Amino acid sequence: MTTASLSQTARALVADGKGILAADESSPTIKKRFDSIGVESTEENRRDYRAMLFGTPEAGRYISGVILFDETLRQSGADGTPLVKLIEAAGMIPGIKVDKGAKDLAGFSGETVTEGLDGLRDRCNEYAGLGARFAKWRAVYTIGEDIPSAACMTANAHGLARYAAISQAAGLVPIVEPEVLMDGDHTIDDCGAVTEEVLRIVFAELSVQKIELESMLLKPNMVVSGKDCLEQAGVEEVAECTLRCLKRSVPAAVPGIVFLSGGQSDEVATLHLNAMNKLAGNPPWKLSFSYGRALQAAPLKAWGGQAENLPAAQEVFFTRAKANGEATLGAYV
């Protein structure tokens, strides 16, 4: 894929009023989701659930792209239609999660580094051949006593940058996801300081690896209070602190920032995104979403593993997609 078409894809993923559905849960994670509704996590059930989301009528009005798990990229629906074709027919762009998960960082207790660079070039080339047009790699950082350490931040930044370089070489737009976790009792100011430092180190490493910023997207956490913090910041404060952090650390050449919901409730994630877009004026990058649970929690419950619930579940999913699409314009009520 040419440089021009890569940047075109990146911009299409953050088109006005649209954002990304993250449906790339690993097998253990989707099992937890299915356990919560009493449904067995079989390959067929996973396929039917995801096909229900992708086949929601008019979803492409608000969903620009879908991040898939390896299994899903290869699956076909009950009628034999490849799920990639179902996504494309809805006007959405297929993407793929390519990392192998966060593993313990040797020598640094309580910290992780994301693995998966081995064999990544071949995987990316194969995924592009299967129809994927963008990729995603997630690194996680915990706020605690003396952490995240410099070692954790530099190791993960290097992994994110190497992944981004390999993705772009394979013709995939990389979504770079450094997530500072909500876990802990830290304040919103602590979250802001750590997030800013993490992003600065990530972009310094992206520069070293010659990543074309116009052909990538950033998927960061919002700047929020730790979930065990006694004083929880309100919607306006979250919007202000997040925008301040991004303006200090994200180059204007990046076409879009697609936030993760990171454990926020679906409504709160929407309100935060909406407040940012109302407050931002005319920022250099689009502010959009790449939500998993915040888009899926309600339709998953409505579906409950029953085929007869499919229309109701799709209606709920459409409602959540529409709400977040409106939030990218600061127009959600």
TILUMLUM-506697 format. One record per residue (C-alpha): residue number from 1; residue in one letter; x, y, z. Coordinates in pm, 1 decimal. Example, Ala and Ser with C-alpha at 12.3 -4.5 7.8 and 13.67 -1.06 7.14 Angstrom:
<rs>
<num: 1; residuo: A; xx: 1230.0; yy: -450.0; zz: 780.0> .
<num: 2; residuo: S; xx: 1367.0; yy: -106.0; zz: 714.0> .
</rs>
This chain:
<rs>
<num: 1; residuo: M; xx: 0.0; yy: 0.0; zz: 0.0> .
<num: 2; residuo: T; xx: 132.8; yy: 343.7; zz: -87.9> .
<num: 3; residuo: T; xx: 209.2; yy: 613.5; zz: 166.4> .
<num: 4; residuo: A; xx: -84.5; yy: 816.9; zz: 33.8> .
<num: 5; residuo: S; xx: -330.8; yy: 530.5; zz: 72.4> .
<num: 6; residuo: L; xx: -205.0; yy: 456.1; zz: 425.3> .
<num: 7; residuo: S; xx: -270.5; yy: 813.5; zz: 533.8> .
<num: 8; residuo: Q; xx: -605.9; yy: 799.1; zz: 352.7> .
<num: 9; residuo: T; xx: -702.5; yy: 491.7; zz: 557.6> .
<num: 10; residuo: A; xx: -589.6; yy: 662.0; zz: 879.5> .
<num: 11; residuo: R; xx: -808.7; yy: 962.9; zz: 801.1> .
<num: 12; residuo: A; xx: -1103.8; yy: 740.8; zz: 703.5> .
<num: 13; residuo: L; xx: -1087.0; yy: 572.8; zz: 1045.6> .
<num: 14; residuo: V; xx: -1140.6; yy: 912.4; zz: 1212.3> .
<num: 15; residuo: A; xx: -1393.5; yy: 1050.2; zz: 962.1> .
<num: 16; residuo: D; xx: -1639.1; yy: 1302.4; zz: 1107.5> .
<num: 17; residuo: G; xx: -1894.1; yy: 1139.2; zz: 1335.2> .
<num: 18; residuo: K; xx: -1728.1; yy: 795.9; zz: 1329.4> .
<num: 19; residuo: G; xx: -1502.3; yy: 579.8; zz: 1546.4> .
<num: 20; residuo: I; xx: -1370.6; yy: 227.1; zz: 1586.3> .
<num: 21; residuo: L; xx: -1527.1; yy: -86.1; zz: 1737.9> .
<num: 22; residuo: A; xx: -1265.4; yy: -287.8; zz: 1928.5> .
<num: 23; residuo: A; xx: -1384.9; yy: -649.3; zz: 1892.5> .
<num: 24; residuo: D; xx: -1039.2; yy: -801.5; zz: 1938.7> .
<num: 25; residuo: E; xx: -1085.6; yy: -965.3; zz: 2279.7> .
<num: 26; residuo: S; xx: -846.6; yy: -1256.4; zz: 2331.0> .
<num: 27; residuo: S; xx: -997.6; yy: -1600.3; zz: 2396.3> .
<num: 28; residuo: P; xx: -966.4; yy: -1568.3; zz: 2780.4> .
<num: 29; residuo: T; xx: -1121.8; yy: -1218.0; zz: 2775.4> .
<num: 30; residuo: I; xx: -1419.6; yy: -1309.0; zz: 2556.5> .
<num: 31; residuo: K; xx: -1474.4; yy: -1614.8; zz: 2780.2> .
<num: 32; residuo: K; xx: -1509.0; yy: -1380.6; zz: 3080.7> .
<num: 33; residuo: R; xx: -1761.1; yy: -1168.9; zz: 2887.4> .
<num: 34; residuo: F; xx: -1961.4; yy: -1479.7; zz: 2788.9> .
<num: 35; residuo: D; xx: -1944.3; yy: -1619.8; zz: 3144.6> .
<num: 36; residuo: S; xx: -2112.0; yy: -1297.8; zz: 3264.3> .
<num: 37; residuo: I; xx: -2420.0; yy: -1381.1; zz: 3052.6> .
<num: 38; residuo: G; xx: -2406.7; yy: -1759.8; zz: 3103.5> .
<num: 39; residuo: V; xx: -2304.1; yy: -1844.8; zz: 2745.0> .
<num: 40; residuo: E; xx: -2034.9; yy: -2100.0; zz: 2658.5> .
<num: 41; residuo: S; xx: -1737.9; yy: -1951.2; zz: 2471.3> .
<num: 42; residuo: T; xx: -1737.0; yy: -2184.0; zz: 2168.9> .
<num: 43; residuo: E; xx: -1596.0; yy: -2082.1; zz: 1831.2> .
<num: 44; residuo: E; xx: -1949.8; yy: -2083.0; zz: 1690.1> .
<num: 45; residuo: N; xx: -2089.9; yy: -1861.2; zz: 1967.4> .
<num: 46; residuo: R; xx: -1800.4; yy: -1615.9; zz: 1933.1> .
<num: 47; residuo: R; xx: -1858.5; yy: -1603.4; zz: 1557.3> .
<num: 48; residuo: D; xx: -2235.6; yy: -1552.3; zz: 1591.4> .
<num: 49; residuo: Y; xx: -2194.1; yy: -1278.6; zz: 1851.8> .
<num: 50; residuo: R; xx: -1942.1; yy: -1083.7; zz: 1647.0> .
<num: 51; residuo: A; xx: -2135.3; yy: -1135.8; zz: 1322.5> .
<num: 52; residuo: M; xx: -2436.1; yy: -987.9; zz: 1503.8> .
<num: 53; residuo: L; xx: -2237.0; yy: -670.6; zz: 1579.3> .
<num: 54; residuo: F; xx: -2083.1; yy: -640.7; zz: 1231.2> .
<num: 55; residuo: G; xx: -2418.2; yy: -706.0; zz: 1060.4> .
<num: 56; residuo: T; xx: -2606.8; yy: -436.0; zz: 1253.0> .
<num: 57; residuo: P; xx: -2803.4; yy: -235.7; zz: 993.7> .
<num: 58; residuo: E; xx: -2662.4; yy: 115.4; zz: 938.4> .
<num: 59; residuo: A; xx: -2373.9; yy: 60.5; zz: 1185.5> .
<num: 60; residuo: G; xx: -2134.3; yy: 195.5; zz: 921.2> .
<num: 61; residuo: R; xx: -2286.6; yy: 541.4; zz: 973.4> .
<num: 62; residuo: Y; xx: -2103.5; yy: 563.5; zz: 1306.4> .
<num: 63; residuo: I; xx: -1841.8; yy: 283.8; zz: 1301.0> .
<num: 64; residuo: S; xx: -1547.1; yy: 344.1; zz: 1066.0> .
<num: 65; residuo: G; xx: -1348.4; yy: 29.6; zz: 1141.0> .
<num: 66; residuo: V; xx: -1339.1; yy: -289.4; zz: 1347.2> .
<num: 67; residuo: I; xx: -1035.4; yy: -434.1; zz: 1528.7> .
<num: 68; residuo: L; xx: -1045.7; yy: -813.4; zz: 1504.9> .
<num: 69; residuo: F; xx: -881.2; yy: -1103.7; zz: 1685.7> .
<num: 70; residuo: D; xx: -684.1; yy: -1351.7; zz: 1470.0> .
<num: 71; residuo: E; xx: -963.4; yy: -1611.2; zz: 1487.7> .
<num: 72; residuo: T; xx: -1230.6; yy: -1363.9; zz: 1371.8> .
<num: 73; residuo: L; xx: -1031.3; yy: -1239.5; zz: 1071.0> .
<num: 74; residuo: R; xx: -1035.4; yy: -1598.6; zz: 941.1> .
<num: 75; residuo: Q; xx: -1400.1; yy: -1681.2; zz: 1019.8> .
<num: 76; residuo: S; xx: -1707.4; yy: -1694.0; zz: 799.0> .
<num: 77; residuo: G; xx: -2063.3; yy: -1640.7; zz: 919.6> .
<num: 78; residuo: A; xx: -2328.2; yy: -1913.8; zz: 941.4> .
<num: 79; residuo: D; xx: -2424.5; yy: -1836.0; zz: 579.0> .
<num: 80; residuo: G; xx: -2065.0; yy: -1878.0; zz: 458.6> .
<num: 81; residuo: T; xx: -1987.8; yy: -1507.0; zz: 411.7> .
<num: 82; residuo: P; xx: -1638.0; yy: -1421.1; zz: 543.2> .
<num: 83; residuo: L; xx: -1673.4; yy: -1181.5; zz: 837.1> .
<num: 84; residuo: V; xx: -1422.3; yy: -947.8; zz: 667.4> .
<num: 85; residuo: K; xx: -1664.6; yy: -920.0; zz: 372.6> .
<num: 86; residuo: L; xx: -1953.7; yy: -851.5; zz: 611.9> .
<num: 87; residuo: I; xx: -1753.3; yy: -563.5; zz: 763.4> .
<num: 88; residuo: E; xx: -1656.2; yy: -421.7; zz: 423.5> .
<num: 89; residuo: A; xx: -2014.6; yy: -447.6; zz: 294.0> .
<num: 90; residuo: A; xx: -2122.7; yy: -226.8; zz: 586.1> .
<num: 91; residuo: G; xx: -1869.7; yy: 38.9; zz: 478.4> .
<num: 92; residuo: M; xx: -1634.1; yy: -37.9; zz: 767.8> .
<num: 93; residuo: I; xx: -1258.2; yy: -108.7; zz: 754.0> .
<num: 94; residuo: P; xx: -1123.2; yy: -439.8; zz: 894.6> .
<num: 95; residuo: G; xx: -825.7; yy: -422.8; zz: 1131.7> .
<num: 96; residuo: I; xx: -630.4; yy: -671.6; zz: 1342.4> .
<num: 97; residuo: K; xx: -474.8; yy: -693.7; zz: 1688.8> .
<num: 98; residuo: V; xx: -116.5; yy: -813.4; zz: 1642.1> .
<num: 99; residuo: D; xx: 50.1; yy: -809.9; zz: 1985.2> .
<num: 100; residuo: K; xx: 89.6; yy: -1123.3; zz: 2198.9> .
<num: 101; residuo: G; xx: -7.3; yy: -959.9; zz: 2527.4> .
<num: 102; residuo: A; xx: 162.5; yy: -796.7; zz: 2824.9> .
<num: 103; residuo: K; xx: 415.1; yy: -1018.7; zz: 3007.3> .
<num: 104; residuo: D; xx: 606.9; yy: -959.4; zz: 3330.8> .
<num: 105; residuo: L; xx: 900.6; yy: -723.4; zz: 3276.5> .
<num: 106; residuo: A; xx: 1204.0; yy: -916.0; zz: 3402.7> .
<num: 107; residuo: G; xx: 1365.6; yy: -740.2; zz: 3698.7> .
<num: 108; residuo: F; xx: 1077.4; yy: -495.5; zz: 3752.1> .
<num: 109; residuo: S; xx: 811.7; yy: -622.8; zz: 3988.2> .
<num: 110; residuo: G; xx: 455.4; yy: -518.0; zz: 3907.1> .
<num: 111; residuo: E; xx: 541.3; yy: -399.1; zz: 3555.1> .
<num: 112; residuo: T; xx: 488.1; yy: -550.4; zz: 3210.4> .
<num: 113; residuo: V; xx: 621.4; yy: -531.0; zz: 2857.7> .
<num: 114; residuo: T; xx: 416.3; yy: -628.5; zz: 2552.6> .
<num: 115; residuo: E; xx: 555.3; yy: -915.2; zz: 2344.8> .
<num: 116; residuo: G; xx: 494.2; yy: -1021.4; zz: 1986.4> .
<num: 117; residuo: L; xx: 770.2; yy: -873.5; zz: 1768.8> .
<num: 118; residuo: D; xx: 900.6; yy: -1221.1; zz: 1676.0> .
<num: 119; residuo: G; xx: 739.1; yy: -1322.3; zz: 1346.6> .
<num: 120; residuo: L; xx: 542.5; yy: -996.9; zz: 1330.1> .
<num: 121; residuo: R; xx: 653.9; yy: -911.8; zz: 975.7> .
<num: 122; residuo: D; xx: 514.7; yy: -1239.0; zz: 837.2> .
<num: 123; residuo: R; xx: 194.2; yy: -1205.9; zz: 1041.6> .
<num: 124; residuo: C; xx: 134.5; yy: -851.1; zz: 918.9> .
<num: 125; residuo: N; xx: 188.0; yy: -953.0; zz: 556.8> .
<num: 126; residuo: E; xx: -53.4; yy: -1244.8; zz: 601.7> .
<num: 127; residuo: Y; xx: -314.7; yy: -1024.7; zz: 772.2> .
<num: 128; residuo: A; xx: -293.5; yy: -769.5; zz: 491.0> .
<num: 129; residuo: G; xx: -355.0; yy: -1056.2; zz: 247.2> .
<num: 130; residuo: L; xx: -662.4; yy: -1159.9; zz: 448.8> .
<num: 131; residuo: G; xx: -810.6; yy: -811.3; zz: 413.6> .
<num: 132; residuo: A; xx: -688.1; yy: -619.6; zz: 719.9> .
<num: 133; residuo: R; xx: -600.7; yy: -254.4; zz: 652.4> .
<num: 134; residuo: F; xx: -487.8; yy: -144.6; zz: 996.9> .
<num: 135; residuo: A; xx: -334.2; yy: -301.9; zz: 1307.0> .
<num: 136; residuo: K; xx: -324.4; yy: -248.3; zz: 1681.9> .
<num: 137; residuo: W; xx: -64.2; yy: -308.9; zz: 1955.1> .
<num: 138; residuo: R; xx: -129.8; yy: -233.6; zz: 2323.5> .
<num: 139; residuo: A; xx: 121.2; yy: -157.2; zz: 2596.9> .
<num: 140; residuo: V; xx: 9.9; yy: -111.9; zz: 2959.0> .
<num: 141; residuo: Y; xx: 150.7; yy: 95.9; zz: 3243.8> .
<num: 142; residuo: T; xx: 51.3; yy: 82.4; zz: 3609.8> .
<num: 143; residuo: I; xx: 76.5; yy: 385.5; zz: 3838.8> .
<num: 144; residuo: G; xx: 215.2; yy: 292.8; zz: 4181.2> .
<num: 145; residuo: E; xx: 504.4; yy: 352.5; zz: 4414.9> .
<num: 146; residuo: D; xx: 801.5; yy: 445.4; zz: 4191.1> .
<num: 147; residuo: I; xx: 625.9; yy: 301.9; zz: 3882.4> .
<num: 148; residuo: P; xx: 605.4; yy: 314.4; zz: 3590.0> .
<num: 149; residuo: S; xx: 983.8; yy: 294.9; zz: 3581.3> .
<num: 150; residuo: A; xx: 1200.8; yy: 438.8; zz: 3305.7> .
<num: 151; residuo: A; xx: 1278.8; yy: 78.5; zz: 3204.1> .
<num: 152; residuo: C; xx: 910.9; yy: -3.4; zz: 3158.6> .
<num: 153; residuo: M; xx: 839.1; yy: 313.6; zz: 2961.7> .
<num: 154; residuo: T; xx: 1138.3; yy: 277.9; zz: 2727.6> .
<num: 155; residuo: A; xx: 1089.5; yy: -98.1; zz: 2669.2> .
<num: 156; residuo: N; xx: 723.0; yy: -51.1; zz: 2577.1> .
<num: 157; residuo: A; xx: 791.5; yy: 256.6; zz: 2362.7> .
<num: 158; residuo: H; xx: 1050.9; yy: 58.5; zz: 2166.1> .
<num: 159; residuo: G; xx: 802.8; yy: -227.8; zz: 2114.2> .
<num: 160; residuo: L; xx: 528.8; yy: 10.5; zz: 1999.5> .
<num: 161; residuo: A; xx: 764.2; yy: 184.5; zz: 1756.4> .
<num: 162; residuo: R; xx: 907.9; yy: -137.4; zz: 1607.8> .
<num: 163; residuo: Y; xx: 552.9; yy: -269.5; zz: 1563.5> .
<num: 164; residuo: A; xx: 447.5; yy: 55.7; zz: 1395.2> .
<num: 165; residuo: A; xx: 740.8; yy: 38.8; zz: 1151.5> .
<num: 166; residuo: I; xx: 667.7; yy: -324.4; zz: 1059.8> .
<num: 167; residuo: S; xx: 295.3; yy: -247.2; zz: 1016.3> .
<num: 168; residuo: Q; xx: 357.0; yy: 46.3; zz: 784.5> .
<num: 169; residuo: A; xx: 603.4; yy: -162.3; zz: 580.4> .
<num: 170; residuo: A; xx: 330.0; yy: -427.6; zz: 539.2> .
<num: 171; residuo: G; xx: 74.4; yy: -166.7; zz: 427.3> .
<num: 172; residuo: L; xx: -117.6; yy: -154.4; zz: 756.7> .
<num: 173; residuo: V; xx: -198.9; yy: 166.1; zz: 945.2> .
<num: 174; residuo: P; xx: -65.5; yy: 115.4; zz: 1300.8> .
<num: 175; residuo: I; xx: -281.2; yy: 210.7; zz: 1596.8> .
<num: 176; residuo: V; xx: -32.6; yy: 280.4; zz: 1877.1> .
<num: 177; residuo: E; xx: -194.1; yy: 206.6; zz: 2214.9> .
<num: 178; residuo: P; xx: -2.3; yy: 306.1; zz: 2531.4> .
<num: 179; residuo: E; xx: -256.3; yy: 257.3; zz: 2812.3> .
<num: 180; residuo: V; xx: -197.8; yy: 401.8; zz: 3159.0> .
<num: 181; residuo: L; xx: -431.8; yy: 187.5; zz: 3368.7> .
<num: 182; residuo: M; xx: -707.7; yy: 324.1; zz: 3594.7> .
<num: 183; residuo: D; xx: -616.2; yy: 68.1; zz: 3863.6> .
<num: 184; residuo: G; xx: -501.0; yy: 233.2; zz: 4186.9> .
<num: 185; residuo: D; xx: -581.4; yy: 524.8; zz: 4414.6> .
<num: 186; residuo: H; xx: -380.1; yy: 788.4; zz: 4223.9> .
<num: 187; residuo: T; xx: -522.5; yy: 1133.7; zz: 4154.6> .
<num: 188; residuo: I; xx: -608.6; yy: 1276.7; zz: 3814.8> .
<num: 189; residuo: D; xx: -291.7; yy: 1490.5; zz: 3840.6> .
<num: 190; residuo: D; xx: -81.3; yy: 1175.0; zz: 3886.6> .
<num: 191; residuo: C; xx: -249.2; yy: 1020.7; zz: 3581.7> .
<num: 192; residuo: G; xx: -183.4; yy: 1336.8; zz: 3377.5> .
<num: 193; residuo: A; xx: 185.8; yy: 1349.1; zz: 3466.9> .
<num: 194; residuo: V; xx: 244.9; yy: 979.5; zz: 3390.3> .
<num: 195; residuo: T; xx: 40.8; yy: 985.3; zz: 3068.2> .
<num: 196; residuo: E; xx: 232.6; yy: 1288.0; zz: 2942.1> .
<num: 197; residuo: E; xx: 568.6; yy: 1126.1; zz: 3014.7> .
<num: 198; residuo: V; xx: 462.1; yy: 797.9; zz: 2853.6> .
<num: 199; residuo: L; xx: 343.5; yy: 975.9; zz: 2537.4> .
<num: 200; residuo: R; xx: 659.7; yy: 1186.6; zz: 2508.3> .
<num: 201; residuo: I; xx: 878.8; yy: 875.2; zz: 2529.6> .
<num: 202; residuo: V; xx: 657.3; yy: 689.7; zz: 2278.8> .
<num: 203; residuo: F; xx: 672.2; yy: 971.6; zz: 2021.6> .
<num: 204; residuo: A; xx: 1048.3; yy: 1012.2; zz: 2068.4> .
<num: 205; residuo: E; xx: 1089.6; yy: 641.4; zz: 1986.3> .
<num: 206; residuo: L; xx: 845.1; yy: 664.0; zz: 1692.5> .
<num: 207; residuo: S; xx: 1069.6; yy: 939.3; zz: 1556.1> .
<num: 208; residuo: V; xx: 1382.5; yy: 724.7; zz: 1598.8> .
<num: 209; residuo: Q; xx: 1211.3; yy: 442.1; zz: 1405.2> .
<num: 210; residuo: K; xx: 1106.7; yy: 684.9; zz: 1125.2> .
<num: 211; residuo: I; xx: 732.8; yy: 628.1; zz: 1164.7> .
<num: 212; residuo: E; xx: 523.2; yy: 834.9; zz: 926.6> .
<num: 213; residuo: L; xx: 296.4; yy: 1015.4; zz: 1171.2> .
<num: 214; residuo: E; xx: 35.8; yy: 1097.7; zz: 903.5> .
<num: 215; residuo: S; xx: -19.0; yy: 722.5; zz: 855.0> .
<num: 216; residuo: M; xx: -82.4; yy: 617.4; zz: 1216.7> .
<num: 217; residuo: L; xx: -338.6; yy: 672.8; zz: 1493.1> .
<num: 218; residuo: L; xx: -285.1; yy: 706.4; zz: 1868.0> .
<num: 219; residuo: K; xx: -506.3; yy: 511.5; zz: 2111.0> .
<num: 220; residuo: P; xx: -438.4; yy: 652.1; zz: 2459.1> .
<num: 221; residuo: N; xx: -619.6; yy: 643.9; zz: 2790.9> .
<num: 222; residuo: M; xx: -810.9; yy: 950.9; zz: 2901.3> .
<num: 223; residuo: V; xx: -661.5; yy: 1138.2; zz: 3197.3> .
<num: 224; residuo: V; xx: -884.2; yy: 1024.2; zz: 3484.8> .
<num: 225; residuo: S; xx: -865.9; yy: 961.8; zz: 3860.3> .
<num: 226; residuo: G; xx: -756.2; yy: 612.9; zz: 3969.6> .
<num: 227; residuo: K; xx: -1063.1; yy: 400.1; zz: 4030.1> .
<num: 228; residuo: D; xx: -982.9; yy: 371.6; zz: 4403.5> .
<num: 229; residuo: C; xx: -911.0; yy: 743.7; zz: 4443.9> .
<num: 230; residuo: L; xx: -1143.2; yy: 899.9; zz: 4704.5> .
<num: 231; residuo: E; xx: -1184.9; yy: 1213.4; zz: 4493.6> .
<num: 232; residuo: Q; xx: -1315.5; yy: 1134.2; zz: 4145.0> .
<num: 233; residuo: A; xx: -1269.4; yy: 1406.7; zz: 3883.1> .
<num: 234; residuo: G; xx: -1582.8; yy: 1524.7; zz: 3701.9> .
<num: 235; residuo: V; xx: -1648.0; yy: 1515.9; zz: 3328.5> .
<num: 236; residuo: E; xx: -1524.3; yy: 1870.6; zz: 3257.8> .
<num: 237; residuo: E; xx: -1202.6; yy: 1821.9; zz: 3455.6> .
<num: 238; residuo: V; xx: -1127.4; yy: 1496.0; zz: 3272.7> .
<num: 239; residuo: A; xx: -1178.1; yy: 1674.0; zz: 2938.2> .
<num: 240; residuo: E; xx: -955.1; yy: 1968.3; zz: 3038.4> .
<num: 241; residuo: C; xx: -673.3; yy: 1752.9; zz: 3180.8> .
<num: 242; residuo: T; xx: -676.8; yy: 1511.4; zz: 2886.0> .
<num: 243; residuo: L; xx: -663.5; yy: 1791.4; zz: 2627.4> .
<num: 244; residuo: R; xx: -380.8; yy: 1967.4; zz: 2813.3> .
<num: 245; residuo: C; xx: -179.7; yy: 1643.8; zz: 2821.8> .
<num: 246; residuo: L; xx: -234.9; yy: 1571.6; zz: 2451.0> .
<num: 247; residuo: K; xx: -145.7; yy: 1924.5; zz: 2341.0> .
<num: 248; residuo: R; xx: 184.5; yy: 1891.2; zz: 2525.2> .
<num: 249; residuo: S; xx: 280.7; yy: 1551.1; zz: 2388.7> .
<num: 250; residuo: V; xx: 111.2; yy: 1454.8; zz: 2058.8> .
<num: 251; residuo: P; xx: 245.6; yy: 1599.6; zz: 1729.3> .
<num: 252; residuo: A; xx: -4.1; yy: 1780.9; zz: 1507.4> .
<num: 253; residuo: A; xx: 83.7; yy: 1551.1; zz: 1214.3> .
<num: 254; residuo: V; xx: -105.3; yy: 1259.4; zz: 1375.6> .
<num: 255; residuo: P; xx: -448.3; yy: 1256.4; zz: 1204.6> .
<num: 256; residuo: G; xx: -647.0; yy: 1120.1; zz: 1495.4> .
<num: 257; residuo: I; xx: -662.8; yy: 1015.7; zz: 1858.9> .
<num: 258; residuo: V; xx: -901.6; yy: 725.9; zz: 1925.0> .
<num: 259; residuo: F; xx: -952.3; yy: 690.6; zz: 2298.6> .
<num: 260; residuo: L; xx: -990.5; yy: 360.4; zz: 2478.8> .
<num: 261; residuo: S; xx: -1265.7; yy: 338.4; zz: 2739.4> .
<num: 262; residuo: G; xx: -1033.9; yy: 158.4; zz: 2982.7> .
<num: 263; residuo: G; xx: -1287.3; yy: 35.4; zz: 3237.0> .
<num: 264; residuo: Q; xx: -1514.9; yy: 341.3; zz: 3230.7> .
<num: 265; residuo: S; xx: -1888.1; yy: 274.4; zz: 3204.1> .
<num: 266; residuo: D; xx: -2029.2; yy: 312.9; zz: 2853.1> .
<num: 267; residuo: E; xx: -2216.9; yy: 634.2; zz: 2938.1> .
<num: 268; residuo: V; xx: -1920.7; yy: 798.8; zz: 3115.7> .
<num: 269; residuo: A; xx: -1683.3; yy: 717.1; zz: 2826.6> .
<num: 270; residuo: T; xx: -1928.7; yy: 886.6; zz: 2588.0> .
<num: 271; residuo: L; xx: -1970.0; yy: 1192.8; zz: 2811.8> .
<num: 272; residuo: H; xx: -1591.8; yy: 1238.7; zz: 2843.5> .
<num: 273; residuo: L; xx: -1541.4; yy: 1219.2; zz: 2465.2> .
<num: 274; residuo: N; xx: -1829.2; yy: 1460.4; zz: 2406.3> .
<num: 275; residuo: A; xx: -1691.6; yy: 1711.8; zz: 2659.7> .
<num: 276; residuo: M; xx: -1347.7; yy: 1701.6; zz: 2497.0> .
<num: 277; residuo: N; xx: -1488.1; yy: 1772.6; zz: 2152.8> .
<num: 278; residuo: K; xx: -1698.7; yy: 2059.9; zz: 2286.3> .
<num: 279; residuo: L; xx: -1398.5; yy: 2207.6; zz: 2467.8> .
<num: 280; residuo: A; xx: -1126.9; yy: 2145.4; zz: 2207.5> .
<num: 281; residuo: G; xx: -1234.8; yy: 2405.9; zz: 1953.0> .
<num: 282; residuo: N; xx: -1033.2; yy: 2314.4; zz: 1645.3> .
<num: 283; residuo: P; xx: -760.8; yy: 2069.6; zz: 1758.8> .
<num: 284; residuo: P; xx: -488.4; yy: 1952.1; zz: 1516.5> .
<num: 285; residuo: W; xx: -610.4; yy: 1590.5; zz: 1539.2> .
<num: 286; residuo: K; xx: -958.2; yy: 1432.5; zz: 1533.0> .
<num: 287; residuo: L; xx: -1075.2; yy: 1314.8; zz: 1876.7> .
<num: 288; residuo: S; xx: -1262.8; yy: 987.5; zz: 1837.0> .
<num: 289; residuo: F; xx: -1309.8; yy: 647.6; zz: 2001.9> .
<num: 290; residuo: S; xx: -1187.7; yy: 290.6; zz: 1980.8> .
<num: 291; residuo: Y; xx: -1414.8; yy: 132.0; zz: 2238.4> .
<num: 292; residuo: G; xx: -1459.9; yy: -233.0; zz: 2330.0> .
<num: 293; residuo: R; xx: -1666.4; yy: -279.1; zz: 2643.3> .
<num: 294; residuo: A; xx: -1821.6; yy: 69.7; zz: 2622.2> .
<num: 295; residuo: L; xx: -1981.2; yy: -29.3; zz: 2288.4> .
<num: 296; residuo: Q; xx: -2040.5; yy: -397.9; zz: 2364.3> .
<num: 297; residuo: A; xx: -2158.7; yy: -432.9; zz: 2726.0> .
<num: 298; residuo: A; xx: -2522.8; yy: -344.8; zz: 2652.8> .
<num: 299; residuo: P; xx: -2565.0; yy: -546.0; zz: 2328.3> .
<num: 300; residuo: L; xx: -2389.3; yy: -848.3; zz: 2482.0> .
<num: 301; residuo: K; xx: -2643.7; yy: -851.5; zz: 2764.4> .
<num: 302; residuo: A; xx: -2935.7; yy: -798.6; zz: 2523.3> .
<num: 303; residuo: W; xx: -2815.2; yy: -1085.4; zz: 2298.7> .
<num: 304; residuo: G; xx: -2764.3; yy: -1338.7; zz: 2579.1> .
<num: 305; residuo: G; xx: -2662.4; yy: -1609.3; zz: 2332.2> .
<num: 306; residuo: Q; xx: -3014.3; yy: -1637.0; zz: 2187.2> .
<num: 307; residuo: A; xx: -3072.0; yy: -1603.6; zz: 1810.8> .
<num: 308; residuo: E; xx: -3418.5; yy: -1455.6; zz: 1867.7> .
<num: 309; residuo: N; xx: -3261.0; yy: -1163.9; zz: 2061.0> .
<num: 310; residuo: L; xx: -3047.5; yy: -1060.6; zz: 1763.7> .
<num: 311; residuo: P; xx: -3263.1; yy: -765.4; zz: 1641.1> .
<num: 312; residuo: A; xx: -3293.1; yy: -622.8; zz: 1995.4> .
<num: 313; residuo: A; xx: -2917.1; yy: -657.9; zz: 2054.9> .
<num: 314; residuo: Q; xx: -2839.7; yy: -490.2; zz: 1721.6> .
<num: 315; residuo: E; xx: -3071.0; yy: -203.2; zz: 1812.0> .
<num: 316; residuo: V; xx: -2885.6; yy: -153.6; zz: 2141.7> .
<num: 317; residuo: F; xx: -2548.9; yy: -166.5; zz: 1963.5> .
<num: 318; residuo: F; xx: -2665.4; yy: 89.7; zz: 1706.7> .
<num: 319; residuo: T; xx: -2777.6; yy: 321.3; zz: 1989.6> .
<num: 320; residuo: R; xx: -2433.1; yy: 302.6; zz: 2156.3> .
<num: 321; residuo: A; xx: -2253.2; yy: 354.9; zz: 1822.0> .
<num: 322; residuo: K; xx: -2472.3; yy: 656.4; zz: 1742.5> .
<num: 323; residuo: A; xx: -2413.4; yy: 810.2; zz: 2086.6> .
<num: 324; residuo: N; xx: -2036.9; yy: 786.8; zz: 2043.5> .
<num: 325; residuo: G; xx: -2051.2; yy: 907.7; zz: 1685.2> .
<num: 326; residuo: E; xx: -2234.6; yy: 1217.2; zz: 1809.8> .
<num: 327; residuo: A; xx: -1975.2; yy: 1257.8; zz: 2088.7> .
<num: 328; residuo: T; xx: -1696.8; yy: 1285.7; zz: 1827.4> .
<num: 329; residuo: L; xx: -1877.3; yy: 1601.9; zz: 1712.0> .
<num: 330; residuo: G; xx: -1949.0; yy: 1731.0; zz: 2064.1> .
<num: 331; residuo: A; xx: -2318.3; yy: 1684.6; zz: 1982.4> .
<num: 332; residuo: Y; xx: -2420.8; yy: 1406.6; zz: 2222.4> .
<num: 333; residuo: V; xx: -2717.5; yy: 1487.6; zz: 2448.3> .
</rs>
